[in-house]
Amino acid sequence: LARPLWALGEGYAAFEDEDPEFADFLDERLDLSLDALNRQVLSKYGRWTVSDGKRVPAWLIANGADASAEAALGLAARVEAGPDGKSATALRQLAKGIAAMADGGVREWPYSAVLPWPESPAIWHAWGSQMPAALAEASVVLRDRSLVRPAVADAATFTPTLLTAGGPDNGWNPSPVDRVQIAYGADSRVQSLLAVAEATGSDGFAQLAAMQAAWFFGANHAGQRMYDPATGVTYDGLQPDGTVNRNSGAESTIHGLLTAIALDAHPDVRERAVALTEVTDREGLSFVEAEDAISTTGEIDTPDSWTGESSWSGDRLTLSRGDSAVFDLAGTGGNRWVEPVVWSEVRERTASTWRAGRLPLGSLQLTGPAQ
């Protein structure tokens, strides 16, 4: 449902002047898709549910802000092309649901990101993460500045956090458990940054878009091109160890070309992006596995990877009352901000004290929220 809406809305806008008869044909099909959207999804508009103690919308396509963003992009294109009250209403309602998935802050997960899945506030994935783009475009065509605010927060806080930590990883759940990077993830970030730049007039977001687009031209942890301008091929994936999956499926090629089209439409951004062909240094979030403690009196085991709403990155360290662990946070020195990732059962109360040597840093106390 989401992708036909995206295709039909963009198609109508593209053919409205060139081939009005075909545009009308597409608009009729768009209207049918809108009927399905209203019947299956937006009939629940305004209903909320609770996920791990957080209030989340119940009216998203496939229960996802990611899928809903694809539909919203098409609806925004249709509304921009000409008056259509039915599309505008659906766009506003979807955008309100997407915006409600923004969470966190500068020092709190998920760092102002718009999350993709209401059933878990512990998951963000780069694949299809076009929520900021959808919100920015909706804010412009609907003339509603409130919709762009979560997109600005995502672009200004979360995306730089992601870039400095290594780039558009497939999955932070909430630890970076899936560090494969693919074209759709990179393109989603590029499109979102460009959309926010256009909605706000900020050159800073355009510069970030160039930095992210440079992923295709070698500014990645492999230092290799992911897009070949001679053939139009975009490779399928960049592995965590720096090897490149040189297959090229339809999705990879499409999203490589979508980034190319976006860069052609923004020559200044394109010039910056193609000039960045390597990453010489990164300074951002780093990840330390608890089971790699220098010493611990706790228990290490290997749980099933999927918890039902997030993922373990490997082994698990359990500290019971009186247990301790020592970690080496090697680096360049200076102040650190430490963010523990903790698993807690429903209604389970946990407490831990954190120190740097003998210097007390504080205590972490929490109670597992209701599902």
Secondary structure as UniProt FT lines:
FT   HELIX           2..15
FT   TURN            16..18
FT   HELIX           20..40
FT   HELIX           42..44
FT   TURN            45..46
FT   STRAND          48..51
FT   TURN            52..53
FT   STRAND          54..57
FT   HELIX           61..63
FT   HELIX           65..81
FT   HELIX           85..99
FT   TURN            100..101
FT   TURN            106..107
FT   TURN            109..112
FT   TURN            118..119
FT   TURN            121..122
FT   STRAND          124..125
FT   TURN            127..128
FT   HELIX           131..142
FT   HELIX           145..147
FT   HELIX           148..153
FT   HELIX           154..158
FT   HELIX           159..165
FT   STRAND          171..172
FT   HELIX           183..200
FT   HELIX           203..213
FT   HELIX           214..217
FT   TURN            221..222
FT   STRAND          227..228
FT   TURN            229..232
FT   STRAND          233..234
FT   STRAND          237..238
FT   TURN            240..241
FT   STRAND          244..245
FT   HELIX           250..265
FT   HELIX           267..275
FT   HELIX           290..292
FT   STRAND          295..296
FT   STRAND          299..301
FT   STRAND          316..318
FT   TURN            321..322
FT   STRAND          325..326
FT   TURN            346..347
FT   STRAND          349..356
FT   TURN            357..358
FT   STRAND          359..367
//
